Amino acid sequence: MQVVESGGGLVQPGGSLRLSCAASGFTASDNLMQWFRQVPGNEREPVVGLDSMNSMLHYKGFTGGRFTVSRDNAKNTVYLQMNSLTTEDTAVYYCLANIRSTVVWGKGTRVAVSS
């Protein structure tokens, strides 16, 4: 079982970016899928999640609607849509799959917001 993130890169302030989390070895739609991020020097923090009932979970500090999560069941992929990005959103973004008693982390994708 694994998840692989992609889609990171350099974006200007105010811009948008969509990250992908491709799941393999399990069905993403059957499990809670979460996005985390880690700013250099800080702890990894949860951003948003999507459960098996297709309910979006927003975590503390990310309730303003700039970050949304969606899923493509045919591609077994979860997406993180990020809008109105600021320099403070520069971080490594990770996908986490909660599969019964197991958690599967991806290796992350780096997002840099800079002019």
N, CA and C atoms as a LAMMPS dump frame, in Angstrom:
ITEM: TIMESTEP
0
ITEM: NUMBER OF ATOMS
345
ITEM: BOX BOUNDS ff ff ff
-5.0000000000000000e+02 5.0000000000000000e+02
-5.0000000000000000e+02 5.0000000000000000e+02
-5.0000000000000000e+02 5.0000000000000000e+02
ITEM: ATOMS id mol type element x y z
1 1 1 N 0.847 -1.17 0
2 1 2 C 0 0 0
3 1 3 C 0.894 1.235 0
4 2 1 N 0.565 2.196 -0.834
5 2 2 C 1.33 3.426 -0.826
6 2 3 C 0.507 4.575 -1.394
7 3 1 N 0.965 5.792 -1.06
8 3 2 C 0.403 7 -1.643
9 3 3 C 1.564 7.829 -2.157
10 4 1 N 1.363 8.447 -3.294
11 4 2 C 2.401 9.244 -3.913
12 4 3 C 1.83 10.614 -4.255
13 5 1 N 2.449 11.641 -3.685
14 5 2 C 2.007 13.003 -3.949
15 5 3 C 2.714 13.57 -5.177
16 6 1 N 2.046 14.486 -5.832
17 6 2 C 2.638 15.199 -6.961
18 6 3 C 1.923 16.533 -7.125
19 7 1 N 2.493 17.366 -7.976
20 7 2 C 1.848 18.64 -8.282
21 7 3 C 2.445 19.846 -7.605
22 8 1 N 3.415 19.632 -6.736
23 8 2 C 4.04 20.767 -6.075
24 8 3 C 4.898 21.569 -7.04
25 9 1 N 5.309 22.735 -6.581
26 9 2 C 6.148 23.583 -7.416
27 9 3 C 6.157 25.005 -6.911
28 10 1 N 6.595 25.886 -7.764
29 10 2 C 6.665 27.311 -7.427
30 10 3 C 5.431 28.028 -7.961
31 11 1 N 4.821 28.82 -7.109
32 11 2 C 3.631 29.57 -7.505
33 11 3 C 3.729 30.97 -6.909
34 12 1 N 3.19 31.927 -7.595
35 12 2 C 3.217 33.306 -7.113
36 12 3 C 2.141 33.535 -6.057
37 13 1 N 2.374 34.472 -5.166
38 13 2 C 1.328 34.815 -4.184
39 13 3 C 0.015 35.156 -4.874
40 14 1 N -1.067 34.66 -4.303
41 14 2 C -2.378 34.857 -4.909
42 14 3 C -2.774 33.768 -5.886
43 15 1 N -1.825 32.942 -6.232
44 15 2 C -2.092 31.889 -7.199
45 15 3 C -2.728 30.658 -6.587
46 16 1 N -2.964 29.672 -7.437
47 16 2 C -3.587 28.414 -7.031
48 16 3 C -2.724 27.249 -7.463
49 17 1 N -2.937 26.147 -6.8
50 17 2 C -2.204 24.928 -7.118
51 17 3 C -3.056 23.745 -6.71
52 18 1 N -2.979 22.686 -7.491
53 18 2 C -3.682 21.462 -7.128
54 18 3 C -2.673 20.333 -6.978
55 19 1 N -2.689 19.738 -5.817
56 19 2 C -1.827 18.603 -5.531
57 19 3 C -2.611 17.317 -5.699
58 20 1 N -1.904 16.264 -6.08
59 20 2 C -2.519 14.954 -6.252
60 20 3 C -1.906 13.959 -5.286
61 21 1 N -2.729 13.023 -4.874
62 21 2 C -2.28 11.912 -4.03
63 21 3 C -2.817 10.637 -4.66
64 22 1 N -1.934 9.923 -5.342
65 22 2 C -2.32 8.692 -6.011
66 22 3 C -2.143 7.52 -5.057
67 23 1 N -3.216 6.798 -4.844
68 23 2 C -3.191 5.657 -3.927
69 23 3 C -3.05 4.362 -4.71
70 24 1 N -2.34 3.42 -4.131
71 24 2 C -2.216 2.102 -4.734
72 24 3 C -2.198 1.049 -3.626
73 25 1 N -2.76 -0.107 -3.945
74 25 2 C -2.793 -1.189 -2.973
75 25 3 C -3.993 -1.146 -2.042
76 26 1 N -4.793 -0.139 -2.173
77 26 2 C -6.016 -0.007 -1.382
78 26 3 C -6.933 0.973 -2.106
79 27 1 N -8.165 1.045 -1.635
80 27 2 C -9.15 1.939 -2.257
81 27 3 C -9.287 3.208 -1.422
82 28 1 N -8.894 4.321 -2.001
83 28 2 C -8.884 5.579 -1.257
84 28 3 C -10.275 5.945 -0.746
85 29 1 N -11.29 5.664 -1.527
86 29 2 C -12.643 6.064 -1.159
87 29 3 C -13.189 5.293 0.041
88 30 1 N -12.546 4.207 0.413
89 30 2 C -12.985 3.411 1.563
90 30 3 C -12.37 3.894 2.867
91 31 1 N -11.495 4.876 2.783
92 31 2 C -10.713 5.262 3.95
93 31 3 C -10.637 6.772 4.111
94 32 1 N -10.269 7.181 5.313
95 32 2 C -10.041 8.595 5.577
96 32 3 C -8.71 8.998 4.955
97 33 1 N -8.758 9.959 4.073
98 33 2 C -7.558 10.48 3.433
99 33 3 C -7.347 11.911 3.92
100 34 1 N -6.116 12.213 4.292
101 34 2 C -5.827 13.525 4.844
102 34 3 C -4.632 14.165 4.161
103 35 1 N -4.644 15.494 4.167
104 35 2 C -3.494 16.253 3.723
105 35 3 C -2.893 16.959 4.939
106 36 1 N -1.591 16.866 5.044
107 36 2 C -0.829 17.564 6.072
108 36 3 C 0.185 18.461 5.374
109 37 1 N 0.74 19.369 6.134
110 37 2 C 1.859 20.137 5.609
111 37 3 C 2.866 20.396 6.726
112 38 1 N 4.082 20.619 6.309
113 38 2 C 5.143 20.911 7.273
114 38 3 C 5.977 22.07 6.766
115 39 1 N 5.901 23.143 7.518
116 39 2 C 6.716 24.317 7.244
117 39 3 C 8.082 24.085 7.881
118 40 1 N 9.156 24.44 7.22
119 40 2 C 10.489 24.239 7.799
120 40 3 C 10.585 24.791 9.226
121 41 1 N 11.03 23.94 10.139
122 41 2 C 11.177 24.344 11.523
123 41 3 C 9.941 24.139 12.371
124 42 1 N 8.849 23.737 11.725
125 42 2 C 7.598 23.52 12.453
126 42 3 C 7.195 22.051 12.414
127 43 1 N 6.222 21.714 13.244
128 43 2 C 5.688 20.363 13.224
129 43 3 C 4.739 20.186 12.041
130 44 1 N 4.57 18.961 11.659
131 44 2 C 3.617 18.641 10.606
132 44 3 C 2.206 18.884 11.143
133 45 1 N 1.365 19.524 10.348
134 45 2 C 0.024 19.855 10.8
135 45 3 C -1.025 19.403 9.788
136 46 1 N -2.197 19.001 10.262
137 46 2 C -3.259 18.589 9.347
138 46 3 C -3.906 19.79 8.673
139 47 1 N -4.222 19.632 7.423
140 47 2 C -4.824 20.717 6.632
141 47 3 C -6.298 20.429 6.367
142 48 1 N -6.548 19.315 5.734
143 48 2 C -7.92 18.971 5.37
144 48 3 C -7.996 17.467 5.151
145 49 1 N -9.189 16.903 5.353
146 49 2 C -9.365 15.479 5.163
147 49 3 C -10.65 15.183 4.42
148 50 1 N -10.731 13.968 3.919
149 50 2 C -11.936 13.505 3.222
150 50 3 C -12.208 12.094 3.684
151 51 1 N -13.388 11.893 4.275
152 51 2 C -13.654 10.56 4.807
153 51 3 C -14.38 9.684 3.8
154 52 1 N -14.682 8.47 4.222
155 52 2 C -15.286 7.504 3.306
156 52 3 C -16.725 7.864 2.936
157 53 1 N -17.318 8.78 3.704
158 53 2 C -18.667 9.258 3.391
159 53 3 C -18.619 10.501 2.517
160 54 1 N -17.43 10.84 2.051
161 54 2 C -17.206 12.007 1.197
162 54 3 C -17.419 13.321 1.94
163 55 1 N -17.259 13.287 3.253
164 55 2 C -17.354 14.505 4.061
165 55 3 C -15.979 15.116 4.204
166 56 1 N -15.928 16.448 3.987
167 56 2 C -14.663 17.143 4.085
168 56 3 C -14.434 17.569 5.528
169 57 1 N -13.23 17.361 5.997
170 57 2 C -12.862 17.725 7.361
171 57 3 C -11.843 18.844 7.309
172 58 1 N -12.186 19.973 7.904
173 58 2 C -11.26 21.097 7.957
174 58 3 C -10.67 21.173 9.353
175 59 1 N -9.394 21.352 9.431
176 59 2 C -8.712 21.376 10.711
177 59 3 C -8.397 22.81 11.096
178 60 1 N -8.062 22.972 12.383
179 60 2 C -7.826 24.278 12.958
180 60 3 C -6.799 25.055 12.144
181 61 1 N -7.161 26.259 11.803
182 61 2 C -6.28 27.116 11.026
183 61 3 C -6.527 27.03 9.532
184 62 1 N -7.386 26.098 9.126
185 62 2 C -7.645 25.906 7.699
186 62 3 C -9.141 25.869 7.412
187 63 1 N -9.883 26.7 8.085
188 63 2 C -11.333 26.688 7.934
189 63 3 C -11.841 27.802 7.026
190 64 1 N -10.956 28.529 6.409
191 64 2 C -11.379 29.666 5.601
192 64 3 C -11.808 29.337 4.195
193 65 1 N -11.67 28.095 3.798
194 65 2 C -12.139 27.685 2.485
195 65 3 C -11.104 27.766 1.38
196 66 1 N -9.876 28.158 1.729
197 66 2 C -8.843 28.236 0.683
198 66 3 C -8.358 26.85 0.267
199 67 1 N -8.503 25.886 1.168
200 67 2 C -8.03 24.542 0.899
201 67 3 C -9.229 23.602 0.841
202 68 1 N -9.36 22.905 -0.261
203 68 2 C -10.438 21.933 -0.394
204 68 3 C -9.882 20.622 -0.917
205 69 1 N -10.574 19.557 -0.609
206 69 2 C -10.129 18.231 -1.003
207 69 3 C -11.222 17.569 -1.835
208 70 1 N -10.81 16.796 -2.809
209 70 2 C -11.752 16.068 -3.641
210 70 3 C -11.133 14.728 -4.015
211 71 1 N -11.926 13.922 -4.666
212 71 2 C -11.474 12.561 -4.963
213 71 3 C -11.978 12.145 -6.326
214 72 1 N -11.141 11.431 -7.041
215 72 2 C -11.52 10.798 -8.305
216 72 3 C -11.435 9.297 -8.081
217 73 1 N -12.569 8.671 -7.893
218 73 2 C -12.57 7.243 -7.57
219 73 3 C -12.019 6.394 -8.713
220 74 1 N -12.282 6.809 -9.931
221 74 2 C -11.796 6.039 -11.085
222 74 3 C -10.269 6.012 -11.12
223 75 1 N -9.653 7.111 -10.661
224 75 2 C -8.183 7.184 -10.661
225 75 3 C -7.598 6.825 -9.3
226 76 1 N -8.48 6.557 -8.319
227 76 2 C -8.021 6.243 -6.967
228 76 3 C -7.065 7.328 -6.457
229 77 1 N -7.471 8.549 -6.686
230 77 2 C -6.611 9.703 -6.397
231 77 3 C -7.396 10.752 -5.628
232 78 1 N -6.72 11.365 -4.686
233 78 2 C -7.285 12.453 -3.892
234 78 3 C -6.523 13.725 -4.235
235 79 1 N -7.246 14.822 -4.28
236 79 2 C -6.641 16.087 -4.677
237 79 3 C -6.745 17.113 -3.56
238 80 1 N -5.796 18.002 -3.511
239 80 2 C -5.846 19.158 -2.622
240 80 3 C -5.797 20.408 -3.493
241 81 1 N -6.881 21.142 -3.493
242 81 2 C -6.941 22.395 -4.228
243 81 3 C -6.612 23.53 -3.276
244 82 1 N -5.621 24.328 -3.63
245 82 2 C -5.185 25.425 -2.781
246 82 3 C -5.329 26.732 -3.55
247 83 1 N -6.039 27.664 -2.999
248 83 2 C -6.295 28.945 -3.653
249 83 3 C -5.783 30.101 -2.8
250 84 1 N -5.62 31.242 -3.447
251 84 2 C -5.18 32.468 -2.757
252 84 3 C -3.954 32.198 -1.889
253 85 1 N -2.989 31.571 -2.491
254 85 2 C -1.8 31.167 -1.735
255 85 3 C -0.972 32.374 -1.298
256 86 1 N -0.385 32.253 -0.127
257 86 2 C 0.517 33.274 0.406
258 86 3 C 1.869 32.625 0.678
259 87 1 N 2.834 33.459 0.972
260 87 2 C 4.171 32.938 1.24
261 87 3 C 4.166 32.023 2.465
262 88 1 N 3.212 32.218 3.353
263 88 2 C 3.116 31.372 4.536
264 88 3 C 2.641 29.954 4.221
265 89 1 N 2.181 29.74 3.017
266 89 2 C 1.767 28.402 2.608
267 89 3 C 2.931 27.585 2.063
268 90 1 N 4.101 28.176 2
269 90 2 C 5.283 27.436 1.565
270 90 3 C 5.573 26.317 2.554
271 91 1 N 5.606 25.096 2.049
272 91 2 C 5.75 23.93 2.923
273 91 3 C 5.88 22.677 2.063
274 92 1 N 6.168 21.589 2.723
275 92 2 C 6.057 20.28 2.087
276 92 3 C 4.683 19.729 2.457
277 93 1 N 3.958 19.293 1.46
278 93 2 C 2.602 18.792 1.67
279 93 3 C 2.602 17.276 1.548
280 94 1 N 1.974 16.653 2.521
281 94 2 C 1.953 15.2 2.612
282 94 3 C 0.532 14.669 2.548
283 95 1 N 0.412 13.502 1.979
284 95 2 C -0.852 12.769 1.955
285 95 3 C -0.752 11.636 2.968
286 96 1 N -1.843 11.423 3.695
287 96 2 C -1.893 10.354 4.688
288 96 3 C -3.159 9.538 4.471
289 97 1 N -2.988 8.239 4.389
290 97 2 C -4.125 7.329 4.291
291 97 3 C -4.295 6.608 5.622
292 98 1 N -5.487 6.655 6.156
293 98 2 C -5.816 5.936 7.387
294 98 3 C -6.564 4.674 6.987
295 99 1 N -5.9 3.543 7.091
296 99 2 C -6.465 2.283 6.613
297 99 3 C -6.589 1.359 7.809
298 100 1 N -7.781 1.323 8.369
299 100 2 C -8.039 0.55 9.588
300 100 3 C -6.995 0.925 10.631
301 101 1 N -6.16 0.026 11.075
302 101 2 C -5.189 0.337 12.123
303 101 3 C -3.835 0.769 11.567
304 102 1 N -3.792 1.025 10.293
305 102 2 C -2.526 1.382 9.636
306 102 3 C -2.614 2.786 9.054
307 103 1 N -1.499 3.493 9.118
308 103 2 C -1.413 4.778 8.429
309 103 3 C -0.296 4.688 7.401
310 104 1 N -0.556 5.262 6.262
311 104 2 C 0.407 5.255 5.174
312 104 3 C 0.69 6.69 4.768
313 105 1 N 1.936 7.095 4.898
314 105 2 C 2.364 8.441 4.533
315 105 3 C 3.019 8.432 3.166
316 106 1 N 2.815 9.497 2.44
317 106 2 C 3.598 9.715 1.24
318 106 3 C 4.891 10.426 1.594
319 107 1 N 5.718 10.633 0.573
320 107 2 C 7.005 11.289 0.804
321 107 3 C 6.913 12.804 0.702
322 108 1 N 5.773 13.286 0.272
323 108 2 C 5.547 14.722 0.233
324 108 3 C 5.868 15.361 -1.096
325 109 1 N 5.292 16.524 -1.306
326 109 2 C 5.585 17.327 -2.481
327 109 3 C 5.768 18.768 -2.009
328 110 1 N 6.793 19.406 -2.521
329 110 2 C 7.161 20.727 -2.018
330 110 3 C 6.428 21.831 -2.765
331 111 1 N 5.887 22.761 -2
332 111 2 C 5.209 23.929 -2.56
333 111 3 C 5.937 25.18 -2.08
334 112 1 N 6.301 26.004 -3.026
335 112 2 C 6.968 27.269 -2.691
336 112 3 C 6.132 28.408 -3.268
337 113 1 N 5.759 29.326 -2.414
338 113 2 C 4.981 30.487 -2.842
339 113 3 C 5.891 31.705 -2.752
340 114 1 N 6.198 32.248 -3.907
341 114 2 C 7.15 33.358 -3.945
342 114 3 C 6.971 34.147 -5.226
343 115 1 N 7.256 35.427 -5.134
344 115 2 C 7.207 36.266 -6.326
345 115 3 C 8.583 36.35 -6.971
